[in-house]
Amino acid sequence: MGLLGSNFVKAMRRRGEEVQVWNRTAAKAQALENDGAKAFEEVSEAVKGADVIHLTLKDDATVDEVLEKASAGFKPGAVIYDHTTTSVEGAKKRTADWGSKGITYLHAPVFMGPPNALESTGFMLVSGDQAIIAKAEPELSKMTGKLLNLGAETGKASGMKLTGNLFLLTLTAGISDTLAMAKGLGISGEEFDKASWELSMARKDAGLMLKEAEQSGAHLTVIPAIAAEMDRWIAKGYGDKDWSVIAKDNI
């Protein structure tokens, strides 16, 4: 129930859907009871009786940990939609592992900020078993402006999400130059306190990009430098600020 997940829930409640919520920081889940959701202290209790389970977490390790804890409450034949940005290999492994247990797992990462989640706009990506996607489409289409089906290759949605995020991160260098020039011309920069994509989460994605590039033998020029700059700002205590804070030196 972070920035994205909480707004997904609010949008679901506006559509009249019954939603049970859980978060490791319990207060974030409990706050959504004001919107009509029902909060639980244990994730296994939150998923009991649920036909559909949505995840918006941090990374592969967190997804695996939470699903393992939640599995005690899984209804036979439950469907898991994971909107977390993860590795390609992680998405493939979870699809196979949970499928062997009779649970449908579909990775559905998004190009959506918190306002998009609330307004059901933006882009959601899926790939893999087309029969599963056909059944998922009515449910997922309600959550996004456009559901992009990337075909039958499991993990392709994960790869496309990382590729898109890499593009966004490389814009940082251009933003920094723009702000530097603006400062020289006496034009003030924006405030960076309100996060739409937290720096710590963007750094996690940068790490995934570096790992995927290493595994595929691709050489990345810009992302290693951006990752190093992110680390510098995280060490200064800006991990919960918007990722674009790394251009702040030029404001």
N, C-alpha and C positions, 0 to 999 in steps of 0.2 A: 504493500500500500504506500508506495513512494509517490513521486510527482506524477508519473504516468498511470500507475495502477489505481490510485485513488480517484482520478478523473474518469477512468474507465468505469469504475463502480458507480460514480455519480450519474454518468450517462445511462448506465444500465437501469438504475433506479428510476430515472426520468421516463424510461420506456416501460416501467412497471414490472421489471424483472426482479425475481427474488434472488438476493445475493448474500452469501455468507463469506466473511472476510477474515483473514489472518495476516499478521505481520510480526516479525521478530521483535520490533519495538511496538508493544501492545497498544500504546496510546494512539498510534497512527491508524490502527484498525478500529479502535473504539470511537475515534472521532467521526467515523463514517456511519455510526448508528444514528447520528443526527439526520442523515440522508435516507434512513430506512434500512440500511444494511444490518446484518447481525454479526457481531464480532465474537471471535473465539480465542481463547488463550493457547489452545493446542491445534496445530495444523491438521492433525488427523481427525479432530472433531469438526473442524471447519469444512472438510471435504465430504463428510458422511452424507450419503443420500444424493450427492451432486451428480448430475448427468454430465456436466461440463465444468472443467477446472481451467482457470486462466492463471498464468504465471507472469509476473513482471519483476524479475530479480536482477542480480548483479552480474553473475558470470556462470561458467560451467559448473564450478565446484559448488556454488550456492544452489543452483538448480538441482544438482544431484543430491545434495544434502537434504533439501526441502522435500523433494519427491520421495526420498527414502523414508523420511519421518511421516509424510502424509499417507504413504501407501497402506498403512494399517486401516485407514478409513475409506479406501477406494471402493466404490460400488463396482461390481462386475460389469465390464464393458464401458467404463467411464472413458471420457474423451478429455485429453489434456491439450490445451493450446498454450504454447510457450512463446511469449513476446519478448523474451530476453535476448539481447545481442550476445551470441555465443560463437564458439568455434564451429567450423564445418564438421569436423570429426565428432565433436560432442553431440551435435544435432543428429548425425547419422547413427551414432551408438545408442542414443536414447530412443530413437525411433524403432530400432531393432530390438533393444532390450525390453522395452515396455510392450511392444507388439507381441513378443513371445509370451508375455504374461496376460495377454488378453485385454490390454489397455492401449487405446489409440493415443499416440503422441504425435503432434504435428507442430513443427517449428514455424511460427508466424511472426517474424520480427517486423518492426515498423519504422517508417520515416514519419514520425509524429512527435510533436512536443505536447506538453500537458494541455494547452488550449485545444489542440486537435483532438486529444482523447476525450475531452469534455464535449466537444462539438461534433464528434464522429466524422472528422475530416482527415485528410492526409492519405498516406499509402501504407498498406499492409502487404507483406510478401509471403507467398507459400510456394512449396514445391514438393514433389514426391508422388505417392500413390494417388492417382487421379480419382479413383472411386471415393477415397477418404476426403479429398478436397471437394468433390461435388457435394458430399453430405455436409461438409463444414461451411460451404459458401454462404448459405442463408444466415448462419449465426455470425460469421466473421464480417460479412458485408454490412451488418448493422453498426459495426464499430468503426468503420473507416470510410473515407470518401471514395477510395478505390482499392479493390483487392486485386493484386497482381499475381496471377498464376504463372510461375516460371517453368512449368513442365514437370516431367516425371522423375527428374534427378533429385534424389533426397540430398539435402545439404546445399542445393543451389541457392535457395533463399538466404541461407546463412552467409554464403560467399558474397552475394549481391549486397546484403546489408553492410558487411565489412567494407566492401569496395566503395559504397556510397559514403560511409562514414570517413573513409580515408580521404575522399575528395573534400569533405567538409573540413577535415583537419588541415589539409594543405592550404586551404583558404586563409588559415590563421596568419601565415607569413605575409600574404597580401594585405590582410586587415592591418597588421602591425605597421607595414610601410605606409598604408593610407593614413593611419592615425598619426604617424610620425610627421608626415607632410602637413596634415591638418593642424597639428600642434604648432608647427613652424609658421603656419599662416594665421595663427591666432584663433583657430576653430576648436572648441572644446569637444572632448570625447563623450561617450555614453557611460552610464553607470553600469557596474558589473555585479551588483549585489543579488539581483533576482535571477535565479538559475532556471534555465529551460533544459540544459544538458550539463549536469554537474561535472566539474573538472575531473574529479576522481573516477567518474564513470567513463569520461572520454579517454582518460589515461588507460583504463582497463581495455578499452577498444583498441587503442594504439598498440598495446601489448599483444593483443590477438592478431593484429595486422602483421606485426613483426614476426610472430611465431609462424603464421601461415606463409609469409614470404620466405622465411628460412626453410620451411619444409618443402616448398615448391621450387626453391632455388632462384627466386626472384630477388633482384637487388633494389632496395628502396633508398632513395636519396634524401627525401625531405622528412619522412616520418621519424627516423631516429633523432633528428635534431629537435623536432617538435616534442617528442616524448621526453627528452632531456629537459626541455624548458618547462614542460608540465611538472616534472619531478621537482624542479626548483620552486615552482609556485605552490605545489602541494606541501613541500617542506616548510614553506612560510605560513601555512595554515589556511590556504585558499581552496582546499579540496572540495568544499561544499558550495563554492561560487560557480558562476557560469564559466564554461570552458574558455570563452574568449578573454577571460581575465589575463591570460598569458601575454596579451598585447598591451597590458596596462602600463608598462614602462614607457610607452610612447604617448601616453595621454598627457 
